[in-house]
């Protein structure tokens, strides 16, 4: 009876990890050998683990990553110029705490989006807030937000994300509103938060592709400075895998 009351009280206090751990540990034979201090310490750890797992689940859900990718699953065998040592350096997530960017470029199918999502997954597991967005869809959302009055609110939300992933940037020419929105996003995040960008075009072409020289100067200066640049090459991984299946 006392056990049921204790579990009920823990649940009422939203100490759900302790409530679950209390029931499970009481049923374990070795619990009888623990002192009160040891038993309580384990319950506190159960609560901590429960909350950490809950936060991670929430962070990954809010990130909306395109791929269920993990740094540990990256394939280095495909010849695409991916430097394993650089990826290992990124695994420390120090670049996020230092507000540095990662710029991923290369042709379609070489794994830019997968690698970006793997970095996003790593960041979420490290406790950072993450948001994945395809650049064309983002610009559509921002255009709509100008009509319903939520434009500034949307930009503010993007500025607060600790790691923003913009996939497929410059896949099509930018309109003037898109250039200005991109400048606002990059300006808000410059030296404040990290951004991962993927593009089919090398960074040397970005100034020309962005368009209007003054805005392009401002965007490129903020993006290219103090950033990791990963230029992937080679054939599409998807194409190679399909050929292997057919053979």
C-alpha positions in Angstrom: 0.0 0.0 0.0 2.8 2.4 0.9 4.6 1.6 -2.4 1.5 2.5 -4.4 1.1 5.8 -2.4 4.8 6.6 -3.1 4.5 5.9 -6.8 1.2 8.0 -6.9 2.9 10.9 -5.2 6.0 10.8 -7.5 3.7 10.8 -10.5 1.7 13.7 -9.1 4.9 15.6 -8.7 5.8 14.7 -12.3 8.8 12.8 -11.1 8.0 10.2 -13.7 11.5 8.8 -14.0 11.7 8.2 -10.3 8.3 6.7 -10.2 9.2 4.2 -12.9 12.6 3.5 -11.3 11.1 3.1 -7.8 8.8 0.3 -9.0 11.4 -1.4 -11.1 14.2 -1.3 -8.5 12.0 -2.6 -5.7 11.3 -5.7 -7.7 15.0 -6.3 -8.2 16.6 -8.7 -5.7 19.8 -6.7 -5.3 17.8 -3.6 -4.1 17.7 -5.1 -0.6 21.5 -4.8 -0.3 21.4 -1.0 -1.0 21.5 1.6 1.7 18.8 4.3 1.8 21.4 6.8 0.4 22.4 4.5 -2.5 18.8 3.7 -3.4 17.8 7.4 -3.4 20.8 8.2 -5.5 19.8 5.7 -8.1 16.3 7.1 -8.2 17.7 10.6 -8.7 19.8 9.2 -11.6 16.7 7.5 -13.0 14.9 10.9 -13.1 17.9 12.6 -14.7 18.1 10.0 -17.4 14.4 10.1 -18.0 14.4 13.9 -18.5 17.5 13.8 -20.7 15.8 11.2 -23.0 12.6 13.2 -23.0 14.5 16.4 -24.0 16.4 14.5 -26.7 13.2 13.1 -28.1 11.7 16.7 -28.2 14.8 18.2 -29.8 14.9 15.6 -32.6 11.2 16.0 -33.2 11.5 19.8 -33.4 14.5 19.5 -35.7 12.4 17.9 -38.5 15.5 16.3 -40.0 15.0 15.0 -43.5 17.2 11.9 -42.9 17.6 9.7 -39.9 21.3 10.2 -40.1 24.1 9.6 -37.6 27.7 10.6 -37.7 28.7 7.1 -36.8 27.0 5.7 -40.0 28.8 7.9 -42.5 30.3 5.9 -45.3 33.9 7.0 -46.1 34.4 4.3 -48.7 32.7 6.2 -51.5 35.2 8.4 -53.4 33.8 11.9 -52.8 36.6 13.8 -51.1 35.1 13.6 -47.6 37.9 14.2 -45.0 37.3 11.8 -42.1 39.6 13.9 -39.8 37.5 17.0 -40.4 34.3 15.1 -39.6 35.9 13.8 -36.4 36.7 17.4 -35.5 33.1 18.4 -36.1 32.0 15.6 -33.7 33.3 17.6 -30.8 30.5 20.2 -31.4 33.0 22.9 -30.4 32.2 24.6 -33.6 28.6 25.1 -32.4 29.7 26.6 -29.1 32.0 28.9 -31.2 29.2 29.8 -33.5 31.0 28.6 -36.6 29.2 27.5 -39.8 29.6 24.4 -42.0 29.2 24.9 -45.8 28.6 21.7 -47.8 28.8 21.9 -51.5 28.8 19.3 -54.3 26.7 17.7 -57.1 23.4 16.0 -56.5 23.5 12.6 -54.8 26.9 12.8 -53.0 25.4 12.9 -49.6 25.3 16.6 -48.7 21.8 16.5 -47.1 22.7 13.3 -45.2 25.8 14.7 -43.8 24.0 17.9 -42.8 21.3 15.9 -41.0 24.0 13.8 -39.3 25.5 17.0 -37.9 22.0 18.0 -36.8 21.4 14.7 -35.1 24.8 15.1 -33.3 23.9 18.6 -32.2 20.5 17.5 -30.8 22.2 14.6 -28.9 24.5 17.2 -27.4 21.6 19.3 -26.2 21.4 22.0 -28.9 18.2 23.1 -30.5 18.2 22.2 -34.3 16.0 23.1 -37.2 16.2 21.6 -40.7 14.7 23.6 -43.6 14.9 23.3 -47.4 15.8 26.8 -48.6 13.1 27.0 -51.3 10.4 26.0 -48.8 11.8 28.5 -46.3 11.5 31.4 -48.8 8.0 30.4 -49.6 7.1 30.4 -45.9 8.7 33.8 -45.4 6.8 35.2 -48.4 3.5 34.0 -47.0 4.4 35.4 -43.6 4.7 38.9 -45.0 1.0 38.6 -46.0 -0.3 37.4 -42.6 1.9 39.7 -40.5 4.1 36.9 -39.0 7.3 37.8 -41.0 9.2 39.3 -38.1 8.1 36.5 -35.7 9.3 33.9 -38.2 12.7 35.6 -38.5 13.0 35.9 -34.8 12.3 32.2 -34.4 15.0 31.3 -36.9 17.5 33.5 -35.1 17.0 31.7 -31.8 17.7 28.2 -33.2 21.2 27.1 -32.1 21.9 25.1 -35.2 19.9 26.0 -38.4 20.3 23.7 -41.4 19.5 25.3 -44.8 19.4 22.6 -47.5 19.6 23.2 -51.3 20.4 26.9 -51.1 20.7 28.6 -54.5 19.1 25.7 -56.3 17.3 28.4 -58.2 18.0 32.2 -58.7 17.0 34.3 -55.7 14.4 37.0 -56.0 15.0 40.4 -54.4 12.8 39.5 -51.3 14.6 36.2 -51.0 18.0 37.9 -51.0 16.9 40.3 -48.3 15.4 37.5 -46.2 18.6 35.5 -46.5 20.6 38.5 -45.4 18.4 39.0 -42.4 18.7 35.4 -41.4 22.5 35.3 -41.8 22.9 38.7 -40.1 20.8 37.6 -37.1 22.9 34.5 -36.7 26.3 35.9 -37.4 28.6 35.3 -34.4 25.5 34.3 -32.4 24.6 30.8 -33.7 25.8 28.1 -36.2 24.3 27.4 -39.6 24.9 24.4 -41.9 24.2 25.2 -45.6 24.2 22.7 -48.5 24.4 23.8 -52.1 25.1 22.3 -55.5 27.3 25.2 -56.3 30.9 25.8 -54.9 31.2 28.8 -52.5 33.2 30.7 -55.1 30.1 31.0 -57.2 27.7 32.1 -54.4 28.4 35.9 -54.8 27.3 35.8 -58.4 24.3 33.5 -57.8 23.0 35.6 -54.9 22.7 38.5 -57.3 22.7 42.2 -56.1 26.4 42.9 -55.3 25.9 44.8 -52.0 23.7 42.2 -50.5 25.9 39.4 -51.9 28.9 41.0 -50.3 27.2 41.1 -46.9 25.9 37.5 -47.0 29.2 36.0 -48.3 31.3 38.0 -45.8 29.3 36.6 -42.9 29.0 33.1 -44.2 32.4 32.4 -45.5 34.3 33.9 -42.6 35.2 31.5 -39.8 33.4 28.5 -41.5 34.2 24.9 -42.3 34.0 24.3 -46.0 33.4 20.8 -47.3 33.4 20.4 -51.1 32.2 16.9 -52.1 32.9 15.5 -55.6 32.3 12.4 -57.6 29.3 10.4 -58.8 25.9 10.1 -57.1 25.9 7.6 -54.2 22.4 6.7 -55.1 23.4 6.0 -58.7 26.3 3.8 -57.6 24.2 1.8 -55.2 21.6 1.2 -58.0 24.3 0.0 -60.3 25.6 -2.4 -57.6 22.0 -3.8 -57.1 21.6 -4.4 -60.8 24.9 -6.2 -61.0 
